Amino acid sequence: MILKIATLVALIISASANALAQSATQSQPSQTEGLRPAATNQDQLRGDIGQPEGIPVTPQLPEGFPLAPDHQKYIEQLLEAWEKSSGQIKRCVVDFQRIEYNPELCNYRDPRTGALAGCTVIQGEIRFQAPDKASYEADKIWDFGDPPEREGGNPQYKQRTDADLSREKWICDGEATYEFDFQNKRLYEQRIPSEYRGEGLVNSPLPFVFGAKKDVLLNRYWIKVITPRDVTDAYWLEIYPKRASDAKEYQKIQLVISQQDFLPSSMHIFSVNYHEANNPVSRYIEFGNRRVNGQLSGVSAFLNMFIRPKAPLGWETIDRTLPTVGSQQTSERPDGPGNLRNR
């Protein structure tokens, strides 16, 4: 569930798990039952599926757009409420679970429903401090192990025990972003130009959850409501990128906003070449156990999460800051671990 939402785009969790086949003890993630996306017509991405470098992408007006005037008005009212709710959060902590779907890594489907099982399940925690500080850390990763032992059961998953293969970490202190590469013992630092301050969160491992702004969202995306008729406690949005830089990272995103607090409860990101039958590669994320503002304990420890980290002993620090020409940045926006394509 959760957090604030930043300029809504971006590009999803960098797949720090390139060695997905390495697994160990047979320990089930606590929430893998149901692996819900496939059951809700939100079939499933992995972090290396963006458009190949050098191939231009020209976003086309999606089917169903432009919206009817009453639908467009409804969207604007919804985004205004979302911006207001998001703006009230000064500090928060939220748990997340991310499920990766890629038939090349796991092609098991439930024989009753045809639902594709997740190849990897990742769990962790996100922390946010307004306006532009955040941290993302995952410390539990499971890989698909075996099909269910009995009909109607759940697939078996094996938890990684190698510390270097079971952690993901990213920090933004407002002036730079820091990505930890535990497998290769590298700390990537990328300073954010002054004109892009605040946009470091746009490239975080979990986009859409930091600082929602109605005008920014409408300028950058085509958005429509797709809430099923039988859903009465949430708003479902389908989001398409208008910018070429975004369109080469993902095809679309489905976002569910809780009606109770007007904050995201889940997000489903579809790969650039997603196709339900031929290329069902996607990523599904759920947010839960949100602690907001006054509900936090240990505030001093919370704030210490957003200071510039030091590379652990034996690690290499690599500067990823983009070059500039005069005062102009050579890229449309700073790069970040949210990008889908291979690096």
C-alpha positions as CSV (number, residue, x, y, z in Angstrom):
1,M,0.0,0.0,0.0
2,I,1.6,3.3,0.2
3,L,3.9,6.2,0.0
4,K,3.9,9.3,-1.9
5,I,4.0,9.4,-5.6
6,A,6.5,11.2,-7.7
7,T,5.7,12.5,-11.1
8,L,4.5,9.2,-11.9
9,V,6.7,7.8,-14.3
10,A,9.2,5.8,-14.2
11,L,10.7,2.9,-14.7
12,I,10.7,0.1,-12.5
13,I,12.8,-1.8,-10.2
14,S,16.3,-2.5,-11.6
15,A,16.7,-6.3,-11.7
16,S,19.6,-6.7,-9.4
17,A,19.0,-10.4,-9.5
18,N,20.6,-11.5,-12.7
19,A,21.5,-14.9,-11.2
20,L,17.9,-16.0,-10.5
21,A,18.7,-19.6,-10.8
22,Q,20.8,-19.7,-7.6
23,S,18.6,-20.6,-4.6
24,A,18.8,-22.5,-1.4
25,T,16.6,-23.4,1.6
26,Q,13.0,-24.3,0.8
27,S,11.2,-21.5,2.7
28,Q,7.9,-20.1,1.5
29,P,7.4,-16.4,1.2
30,S,4.5,-15.5,3.5
31,Q,2.3,-14.0,0.8
32,T,2.9,-16.0,-2.3
33,E,-0.4,-17.7,-2.1
34,G,-2.6,-16.7,-5.0
35,L,0.1,-14.7,-6.9
36,R,-2.8,-12.5,-7.8
37,P,-2.0,-10.6,-11.0
38,A,-2.8,-13.5,-13.3
39,A,-6.1,-14.1,-11.6
40,T,-7.2,-10.4,-12.1
41,N,-6.4,-9.9,-15.7
42,Q,-3.2,-8.1,-14.7
43,D,-0.8,-10.7,-16.2
44,Q,2.8,-10.1,-15.4
45,L,7.9,-8.1,-16.2
46,R,11.4,-8.3,-15.3
47,G,13.9,-5.5,-15.0
48,D,15.8,-6.2,-18.2
49,I,12.9,-6.0,-20.7
50,G,13.1,-2.4,-21.9
51,Q,13.4,-1.4,-25.5
52,P,16.9,-2.2,-26.9
53,E,19.2,0.8,-27.0
54,G,19.2,2.7,-30.3
55,I,15.6,1.8,-31.3
56,P,13.4,4.9,-31.2
57,V,10.0,4.7,-29.6
58,T,7.2,7.0,-30.7
59,P,4.3,6.7,-28.3
60,Q,1.0,6.3,-30.1
61,L,-2.4,7.4,-28.7
62,P,-3.7,4.3,-26.9
63,E,-7.0,2.7,-27.6
64,G,-9.8,4.4,-25.9
65,F,-8.2,7.9,-26.0
66,P,-9.1,10.7,-26.1
67,L,-11.5,10.2,-23.2
68,A,-15.1,11.3,-23.2
69,P,-15.4,14.7,-21.4
70,D,-17.2,13.2,-18.3
71,H,-14.4,10.5,-18.0
72,Q,-11.7,13.2,-18.3
73,K,-13.3,15.3,-15.6
74,Y,-13.6,12.3,-13.4
75,I,-9.9,11.5,-13.9
76,E,-9.0,15.1,-13.0
77,Q,-11.0,15.0,-9.8
78,L,-9.5,11.7,-8.8
79,L,-5.9,13.0,-9.4
80,E,-6.7,16.1,-7.4
81,A,-7.8,14.0,-4.4
82,W,-4.7,11.8,-4.8
83,E,-2.4,14.8,-4.8
84,K,-4.0,16.2,-1.7
85,S,-3.7,12.9,0.2
86,S,-0.1,12.4,-1.0
87,G,0.8,15.9,0.1
88,Q,-0.1,15.2,3.7
89,I,2.6,12.6,4.1
90,K,5.8,14.0,5.6
91,R,7.5,10.7,6.6
92,C,6.5,7.1,6.2
93,V,7.6,3.5,6.1
94,V,5.9,0.8,4.1
95,D,6.5,-2.9,3.4
96,F,6.4,-4.2,-0.2
97,Q,6.2,-7.5,-2.0
98,R,7.3,-7.6,-5.7
99,I,6.6,-10.6,-8.0
100,E,8.5,-11.0,-11.2
101,Y,6.8,-12.9,-14.1
102,N,9.0,-14.3,-16.9
103,P,8.1,-17.5,-18.7
104,E,11.8,-18.0,-19.7
105,L,12.6,-18.4,-16.0
106,C,9.4,-20.1,-14.9
107,N,6.7,-21.3,-17.2
108,Y,4.5,-23.1,-14.7
109,R,0.8,-22.3,-15.0
110,D,-2.0,-23.2,-12.7
111,P,-3.9,-26.0,-14.6
112,R,-7.2,-24.7,-13.3
113,T,-6.8,-21.0,-14.2
114,G,-3.9,-20.8,-16.6
115,A,-2.3,-18.3,-14.2
116,L,1.5,-17.9,-14.7
117,A,3.5,-18.4,-11.5
118,G,6.0,-15.8,-10.5
119,C,9.6,-16.7,-11.1
120,T,10.9,-14.6,-8.2
121,V,9.3,-13.0,-5.1
122,I,11.1,-10.1,-3.4
123,Q,10.1,-8.6,0.0
124,G,11.4,-5.4,1.6
125,E,10.8,-2.0,3.0
126,I,10.6,1.6,1.7
127,R,11.2,4.8,3.7
128,F,10.3,8.3,2.6
129,Q,10.8,11.8,3.9
130,A,9.3,14.7,2.1
131,P,10.1,16.2,-0.3
132,D,12.9,14.2,-1.9
133,K,14.5,11.6,0.4
134,A,13.8,7.9,0.2
135,S,15.3,4.5,0.6
136,Y,14.4,1.1,-0.8
137,E,15.8,-2.1,0.6
138,A,14.9,-5.8,-0.1
139,D,16.4,-8.5,2.1
140,K,14.3,-11.5,1.3
141,I,14.2,-13.1,-2.2
142,W,12.7,-16.4,-3.2
143,D,12.9,-18.3,-6.5
144,F,10.4,-20.7,-8.0
145,G,11.3,-24.2,-7.0
146,D,8.7,-26.8,-7.7
147,P,5.0,-27.0,-8.8
148,P,2.4,-27.7,-6.1
149,E,2.7,-31.0,-4.4
150,R,-1.1,-31.6,-4.7
151,E,-3.9,-30.2,-6.9
152,G,-5.1,-26.8,-5.7
153,G,-1.9,-26.2,-3.7
154,N,0.7,-23.5,-4.0
155,P,4.0,-23.6,-5.9
156,Q,7.1,-24.2,-3.8
157,Y,9.7,-21.4,-3.5
158,K,13.3,-21.6,-2.4
159,Q,14.7,-18.7,-0.4
160,R,18.2,-17.4,-1.3
161,T,20.7,-17.7,1.5
162,D,23.7,-16.1,-0.3
163,A,23.7,-12.6,1.2
164,D,25.1,-11.1,-2.0
165,L,22.2,-12.5,-4.1
166,S,19.4,-11.8,-1.7
167,R,19.7,-8.0,-1.2
168,E,18.7,-4.9,-3.1
169,K,19.3,-1.4,-1.8
170,W,18.8,2.1,-3.1
171,I,19.0,5.5,-1.4
172,C,18.2,9.1,-2.4
173,D,19.4,11.9,-0.1
174,G,17.9,14.6,-2.3
175,E,21.2,15.5,-3.9
176,A,22.3,12.1,-5.3
177,T,21.1,8.6,-5.7
178,Y,23.1,5.5,-4.5
179,E,22.6,2.0,-5.7
180,F,24.3,-1.0,-4.0
181,D,25.5,-3.8,-6.2
182,F,26.1,-6.5,-3.6
183,Q,27.0,-9.2,-6.1
184,N,29.8,-7.2,-7.7
185,K,30.7,-5.2,-4.6
186,R,30.1,-1.8,-6.2
187,L,28.3,1.4,-5.0
188,Y,27.0,3.5,-7.8
189,E,26.6,7.2,-7.1
190,Q,24.7,9.6,-9.4
191,R,24.5,13.2,-8.5
192,I,21.3,15.0,-9.4
193,P,21.6,18.3,-11.3
194,S,20.0,21.2,-9.5
195,E,17.3,21.5,-12.2
196,Y,16.3,17.9,-11.6
197,R,16.3,18.0,-7.8
198,G,13.3,16.0,-6.6
199,E,13.3,13.9,-9.7
200,G,15.7,11.4,-8.2
201,L,12.6,9.8,-6.7
202,V,11.1,9.4,-10.2
203,N,13.9,7.0,-11.0
204,S,13.6,5.1,-7.7
205,P,13.1,1.3,-7.7
206,L,9.4,1.9,-7.0
207,P,7.9,4.7,-9.2
208,F,4.5,6.2,-8.6
209,V,4.8,6.3,-4.9
210,F,6.4,9.7,-4.3
211,G,4.6,13.0,-4.6
212,A,1.7,12.8,-7.0
213,K,1.0,16.0,-8.9
214,K,-2.1,16.1,-11.1
215,D,-0.8,18.5,-13.7
216,V,2.5,16.6,-14.0
217,L,0.8,13.3,-14.4
218,L,-1.6,14.5,-17.0
219,N,1.2,16.1,-19.0
220,R,3.3,12.9,-18.9
221,Y,0.7,10.2,-19.2
222,W,-2.5,9.1,-20.8
223,I,-4.6,7.9,-17.8
224,K,-8.0,6.3,-17.7
225,V,-10.1,4.5,-15.1
226,I,-10.6,0.7,-15.4
227,T,-12.1,-0.1,-12.0
228,P,-14.1,-3.4,-12.3
229,R,-17.8,-3.1,-11.5
230,D,-17.5,-5.4,-8.5
231,V,-14.7,-3.4,-6.9
232,T,-16.1,-0.8,-4.4
233,D,-13.1,0.0,-2.2
234,A,-10.4,1.1,-4.7
235,Y,-9.8,3.0,-7.9
236,W,-8.0,1.2,-10.7
237,L,-6.0,3.4,-13.2
238,E,-4.4,2.4,-16.4
239,I,-1.4,4.6,-17.4
240,Y,0.3,4.9,-20.7
241,P,3.5,7.0,-21.3
242,K,3.4,10.0,-23.6
243,R,7.2,10.5,-23.7
244,A,9.5,8.4,-25.8
245,S,12.0,8.0,-23.0
246,D,9.3,6.4,-20.9
247,A,7.7,4.3,-23.7
248,K,11.0,2.5,-24.2
249,E,10.9,1.3,-20.6
250,Y,7.4,-0.1,-20.3
251,Q,4.2,-0.5,-22.2
252,K,1.7,0.5,-19.5
253,I,1.1,0.5,-15.8
254,Q,-2.0,-0.5,-13.9
255,L,-2.2,1.3,-10.5
256,V,-4.7,0.6,-7.7
257,I,-5.4,3.4,-5.3
258,S,-7.1,2.6,-2.0
259,Q,-10.4,4.4,-1.5
260,Q,-9.8,4.6,2.2
261,D,-6.7,6.8,2.2
262,F,-6.2,7.6,-1.5
263,L,-2.8,6.0,-1.6
264,P,-1.5,3.2,-3.9
265,S,-2.1,-0.3,-2.7
266,S,-0.6,-2.1,-5.7
267,M,1.1,-1.5,-9.1
268,H,1.5,-3.7,-12.1
269,I,4.1,-2.8,-14.7
270,F,4.0,-4.4,-18.2
271,S,7.2,-4.8,-20.3
272,V,7.5,-2.9,-23.5
273,N,6.7,-5.9,-25.7
274,Y,4.2,-7.4,-23.3
275,H,1.6,-9.8,-24.8
276,E,-0.7,-11.9,-22.7
277,A,-0.1,-15.1,-24.7
278,N,3.3,-14.6,-26.3
279,N,5.3,-12.5,-23.9
280,P,3.7,-12.3,-20.5
281,V,6.7,-10.5,-18.9
282,S,5.6,-8.1,-16.1
283,R,6.2,-7.1,-12.5
284,Y,3.5,-6.8,-9.8
285,I,4.0,-4.9,-6.5
286,E,1.9,-4.7,-3.4
287,F,2.3,-2.2,-0.6
288,G,1.3,-2.8,3.0
289,N,1.8,-2.2,6.7
290,R,2.1,1.6,6.2
291,R,3.4,3.7,9.1
292,V,2.8,7.4,8.5
293,N,4.0,10.6,10.2
294,G,3.2,10.3,13.9
295,Q,3.0,6.5,13.8
296,L,6.8,6.3,13.4
297,S,9.0,5.4,16.3
298,G,12.8,6.1,16.4
299,V,12.7,9.2,14.2
300,S,16.4,9.9,14.6
301,A,17.3,6.5,13.3
302,F,14.7,7.0,10.5
303,L,16.4,10.2,9.4
304,N,19.9,8.6,9.4
305,M,18.7,6.4,6.5
306,F,19.0,9.3,4.1
307,I,22.7,10.3,4.6
308,R,25.3,9.7,2.0
309,P,26.4,6.1,2.4
310,K,30.0,4.9,2.5
311,A,31.1,1.9,0.4
312,P,31.7,-1.2,2.5
313,L,35.2,-2.3,3.0
314,G,36.5,-3.8,-0.2
315,W,33.9,-2.2,-2.5
316,E,34.4,0.1,-5.4
317,T,32.5,3.4,-5.7
318,I,31.5,4.3,-9.3
319,D,30.3,7.7,-10.3
320,R,27.4,7.5,-12.8
321,T,26.7,11.2,-13.0
322,L,25.8,12.1,-16.6
323,P,28.1,14.7,-18.3
324,T,26.7,18.1,-18.9
325,V,27.2,20.6,-21.8
326,G,27.3,24.1,-20.3
327,S,24.4,24.2,-17.9
328,Q,22.3,21.8,-19.9
329,Q,22.0,18.1,-19.0
330,T,22.7,15.8,-22.0
331,S,19.9,13.5,-21.1
332,E,16.2,14.3,-20.6
333,R,16.5,13.1,-17.0
334,P,19.0,11.5,-14.7
335,D,19.3,7.8,-15.1
336,G,18.4,5.6,-12.2
337,P,17.9,2.1,-11.0
338,G,14.3,2.2,-12.0
339,N,15.1,1.7,-15.7
340,L,13.9,-1.5,-17.3
341,R,16.4,-1.9,-20.0
342,N,19.8,-3.7,-19.6
343,R,22.7,-1.6,-18.4
